[in-house]
């Protein structure tokens, strides 16, 4: 195995899934620096200089996978570690989890609550291995909302109390009223957030709120949407129920996280309003809650998975793939298993693979001016003409980021090989650097 090998890479004799087509193309791919230089048929031309040449032996080359709802710090650490450890422990655990996600083939993730701005910068600079990160920074919650992890007798910050541990670690920001919401959104943007996360309904892991609880008034949601729009980006909201979804969408939110308790009319409503639903293929065993109330909430959410996926497909609702695993580092490898589940839920392995590559990338582009990876540079335009407009992520195309996976198997026909990335991902390339190569 080789790791973090840089320089041009030539992949020959590969079957290419480009992220869009329903057919595999046999040929070659050549990278240069961080981008894909050529995608061609047959044998590649001889390299002009030193290069890494990989014989794919007919295996399948796919774009790097993406996960639109992760928590790097929360997935890498337990609750007791975050509560009792030093502030640096969560960051170190998050860095370890970032490397683990990359080695599972996830080359881009959207972090939906966590202080990951510095980790992103270290990874982007090549100092640490890990995926590209679209950071939300701290998730915004009202008092007693899904992001309020203070003790029940703590005085709320809005009433003069001190910040909770989750706020001290930059995981959450409790903000009540439009003035605090505006400040909270702007605080995350100042820290480098590419999009904003707000809690618009009850949650499973939170202690005080029932799943049916509506959180944030329409005025508060509109304030968050307006502050994000002023910076050229968007708000995504955590919410399960139809009532919460409708309030958020009517306030200008067009990205919903979860939605497992929505009714068919709510799904149709989202489709009619151009909403993207980041819907996780949960199984009840993905999370373990010793508290019976949270365990029951988890059961109810998981019951909605098949129902809402079915309605989403029927009504043409745009779906993004995310996993939302947290507080159980031993279980974070379920990320790969959850992707494989998508084949049954999303209309087959090819449809699921499209969602986890080009489909998620379309969601990431909603960050607009705050998107750190999608905007073509003048050098891109000079080198590739009008091709960068196709997308920089989630595709195998000239001018796209060189994020590539060589799979032993054909995931367009069967996602099962992706459930065991250690065995079946023979080559992992991210940003043009070979992070794994087990081929001779």
VENFEN-V14656 format. One record per residue. N is the residue number from 1. SS is DSSP state (H for helix, E for strand, C for the rest). PHI is phi in whole degrees, -180 to 180 (999 if undefined). Layout:
N | SS | PHI
N | SS | PHI
This chain:
1 | C | 999
2 | C | -116
3 | C | -139
4 | C | 57
5 | E | -81
6 | C | -109
7 | C | 110
8 | C | -58
9 | E | -127
10 | E | -115
11 | E | -108
12 | E | -110
13 | E | 51
14 | E | -124
15 | E | -97
16 | E | -106
17 | C | -100
18 | C | -88
19 | C | 98
20 | C | -126
21 | C | -71
22 | C | -96
23 | C | -127
24 | C | -84
25 | E | -115
26 | E | -90
27 | E | 174
28 | E | -143
29 | E | -135
30 | E | -124
31 | E | -103
32 | E | -141
33 | C | 55
34 | C | -96
35 | E | -119
36 | E | -83
37 | E | -87
38 | E | -140
39 | E | -128
40 | E | -140
41 | E | -88
42 | C | 65
43 | C | -81
44 | C | -76
45 | C | -66
46 | C | -63
47 | C | -59
48 | C | -74
49 | C | -151
50 | C | -59
51 | C | -156
52 | E | -91
53 | E | -106
54 | E | -118
55 | E | -87
56 | C | -74
57 | C | 51
58 | C | 79
59 | C | -76
60 | E | -96
61 | E | -101
62 | E | -128
63 | E | -63
64 | C | -56
65 | E | -76
66 | E | -135
67 | E | -129
68 | E | -87
69 | E | -150
70 | E | -122
71 | C | -136
72 | H | -60
73 | H | -73
74 | H | -71
75 | H | -77
76 | H | -86
77 | C | -134
78 | C | -87
79 | H | -62
80 | H | -67
81 | H | -64
82 | H | -71
83 | H | -74
84 | H | -105
85 | C | -85
86 | C | -71
87 | H | -62
88 | H | -72
89 | H | -63
90 | H | -61
91 | H | -65
92 | H | -66
93 | H | -63
94 | H | -64
95 | H | -65
96 | H | -65
97 | H | -68
98 | H | -61
99 | H | -63
100 | H | -62
101 | H | -64
102 | H | -60
103 | H | -74
104 | C | -89
105 | C | 96
106 | E | -90
107 | E | -94
108 | E | -143
109 | E | -137
110 | E | -110
111 | E | -88
112 | C | -109
113 | C | 153
114 | E | 164
115 | C | -85
116 | C | -109
117 | H | -60
118 | H | -69
119 | H | -61
120 | H | -57
121 | H | -64
122 | H | -66
123 | H | -67
124 | H | -61
125 | C | -80
126 | C | 84
127 | C | -79
128 | C | -135
129 | C | -81
130 | C | 168
131 | C | -79
132 | E | -64
133 | E | -121
134 | E | -98
135 | E | -86
136 | C | -95
137 | E | 60
138 | C | -69
139 | E | -77
140 | E | -92
141 | E | -138
142 | C | -76
143 | C | -59
144 | C | 69
145 | C | -93
146 | C | -63
147 | C | -101
148 | C | -94
149 | C | -109
150 | C | -75
151 | C | -72
152 | C | -62
153 | C | -98
154 | C | -67
155 | C | -75
156 | C | -58
157 | H | -60
158 | H | -66
159 | H | -108
160 | C | 101
161 | C | -77
162 | C | -94
163 | C | -68
164 | C | -74
165 | H | -62
166 | H | -61
167 | H | -73
168 | H | -61
169 | C | -87
170 | C | 75
171 | C | -85
172 | E | -137
173 | E | -138
174 | E | -82
175 | C | -140
176 | C | -115
177 | H | 86
178 | H | -64
179 | H | -65
180 | H | -70
181 | H | -62
182 | H | -58
183 | H | -64
184 | H | -65
185 | H | -63
186 | H | -65
187 | H | -62
188 | H | -68
189 | H | -64
190 | H | -62
191 | C | -86
192 | C | 102
193 | C | -62
194 | C | -92
195 | C | -152
196 | E | -114
197 | E | -113
198 | E | -126
199 | E | -96
200 | C | -108
201 | E | -167
202 | C | -66
203 | C | -131
204 | C | -81
205 | C | -78
206 | C | -82
207 | C | -85
208 | C | -103
209 | C | -108
210 | C | -80
211 | C | -62
212 | C | -83
213 | C | -67
214 | E | -86
215 | C | -127
216 | C | 67
217 | C | -70
218 | H | -58
219 | H | -65
220 | H | -67
221 | H | -63
222 | H | -62
223 | H | -63
224 | H | -64
225 | H | -62
226 | H | -65
227 | H | -66
228 | H | -68
229 | H | -63
230 | H | -62
231 | C | -101
232 | C | 81
233 | C | -132
234 | C | -136
235 | E | -108
236 | E | -111
237 | E | -119
238 | E | -79
239 | E | -167
240 | E | -106
241 | E | -94
242 | H | -62
243 | H | -61
244 | H | -67
245 | H | -61
246 | H | -64
247 | H | -60
248 | H | -65
249 | H | -65
250 | H | -66
251 | C | -87
252 | C | 109
253 | C | -80
254 | C | -125
255 | E | -133
256 | E | -111
257 | E | -99
258 | E | 93
259 | E | 76
260 | E | -68
261 | E | -105
262 | C | -71
263 | C | -92
264 | H | -62
265 | H | -63
266 | H | -68
267 | H | -64
268 | H | -63
269 | H | -60
270 | H | -63
271 | H | -61
272 | H | -65
273 | C | -101
274 | C | 68
275 | C | -78
276 | E | -102
277 | E | -108
278 | E | -86
279 | E | -111
280 | C | -91
281 | C | -82
282 | C | -67
283 | C | -117
284 | H | -59
285 | H | -80
286 | H | -66
287 | C | -128
288 | C | -123
289 | C | -122
290 | C | -67
291 | C | -75
292 | H | -58
293 | H | -65
294 | H | -68
295 | H | -62
296 | H | -68
297 | H | -63
298 | H | -61
299 | H | -61
300 | H | -64
301 | H | -62
302 | H | -66
303 | H | -63
304 | C | -85
305 | H | -59
306 | H | -62
307 | H | -62
308 | H | -73
309 | H | -59
310 | H | -61
311 | H | -65
312 | H | -61
313 | H | -66
314 | H | -64
315 | H | -102
316 | C | 71
317 | C | -74
318 | E | -73
319 | E | -113
320 | E | -113
321 | E | -102
322 | C | -146
323 | C | -116
324 | C | 59
325 | C | -84
326 | C | -162
327 | C | 63
328 | C | -146
329 | H | -56
330 | H | -67
331 | H | -103
332 | C | -69
333 | C | -68
334 | H | -63
335 | H | -51
336 | H | -69
337 | H | -62
338 | H | -66
339 | H | -63
340 | H | -63
341 | H | -60
342 | H | -61
343 | H | -59
344 | H | -72
345 | H | -87
346 | C | -102
347 | C | 103
348 | C | 115
349 | H | -63
350 | H | -65
351 | H | -63
352 | H | -65
353 | H | -67
354 | H | -61
355 | H | -62
356 | H | -78
357 | H | -121
358 | H | -67
359 | H | -63
360 | H | -62
361 | H | -61
362 | H | -64
363 | H | -66
364 | H | -59
365 | H | -67
366 | H | -66
367 | H | -67
368 | H | 53
369 | H | -66
370 | H | -95
371 | C | -76
372 | C | -81
373 | C | -127
374 | C | -98
375 | C | -79
376 | C | -62
377 | C | -86
378 | H | -56
379 | H | -65
380 | H | -62
381 | H | -63
382 | H | -65
383 | H | -83
384 | H | -122
385 | C | 62
386 | C | -90
387 | H | -68
388 | H | -59
389 | H | -68
390 | H | -59
391 | C | 151
392 | C | -93
393 | C | -123
394 | C | 79
395 | C | -139
396 | C | -107
397 | C | -154
398 | C | -61
399 | C | 95
400 | C | -79
401 | E | -59
402 | C | -83
403 | C | -114
404 | E | -140
405 | E | -127
406 | E | -103
407 | E | -110
408 | C | -81
409 | C | 137
410 | C | -121
411 | C | -68
412 | C | -72
413 | C | -105
414 | C | -159
415 | H | -78
416 | H | -52
417 | H | -57
418 | H | -75
419 | H | -72
420 | C | -125
421 | H | -65
422 | H | -61
423 | H | -87
424 | H | -107
425 | E | -90
426 | E | -79
427 | E | -137
428 | E | -125
429 | E | -121
430 | E | -135
431 | C | 61
432 | C | 81
433 | E | -106
434 | E | -82
435 | E | -93
436 | E | -151
437 | E | -152
438 | C | -101
439 | C | -87
440 | C | -69
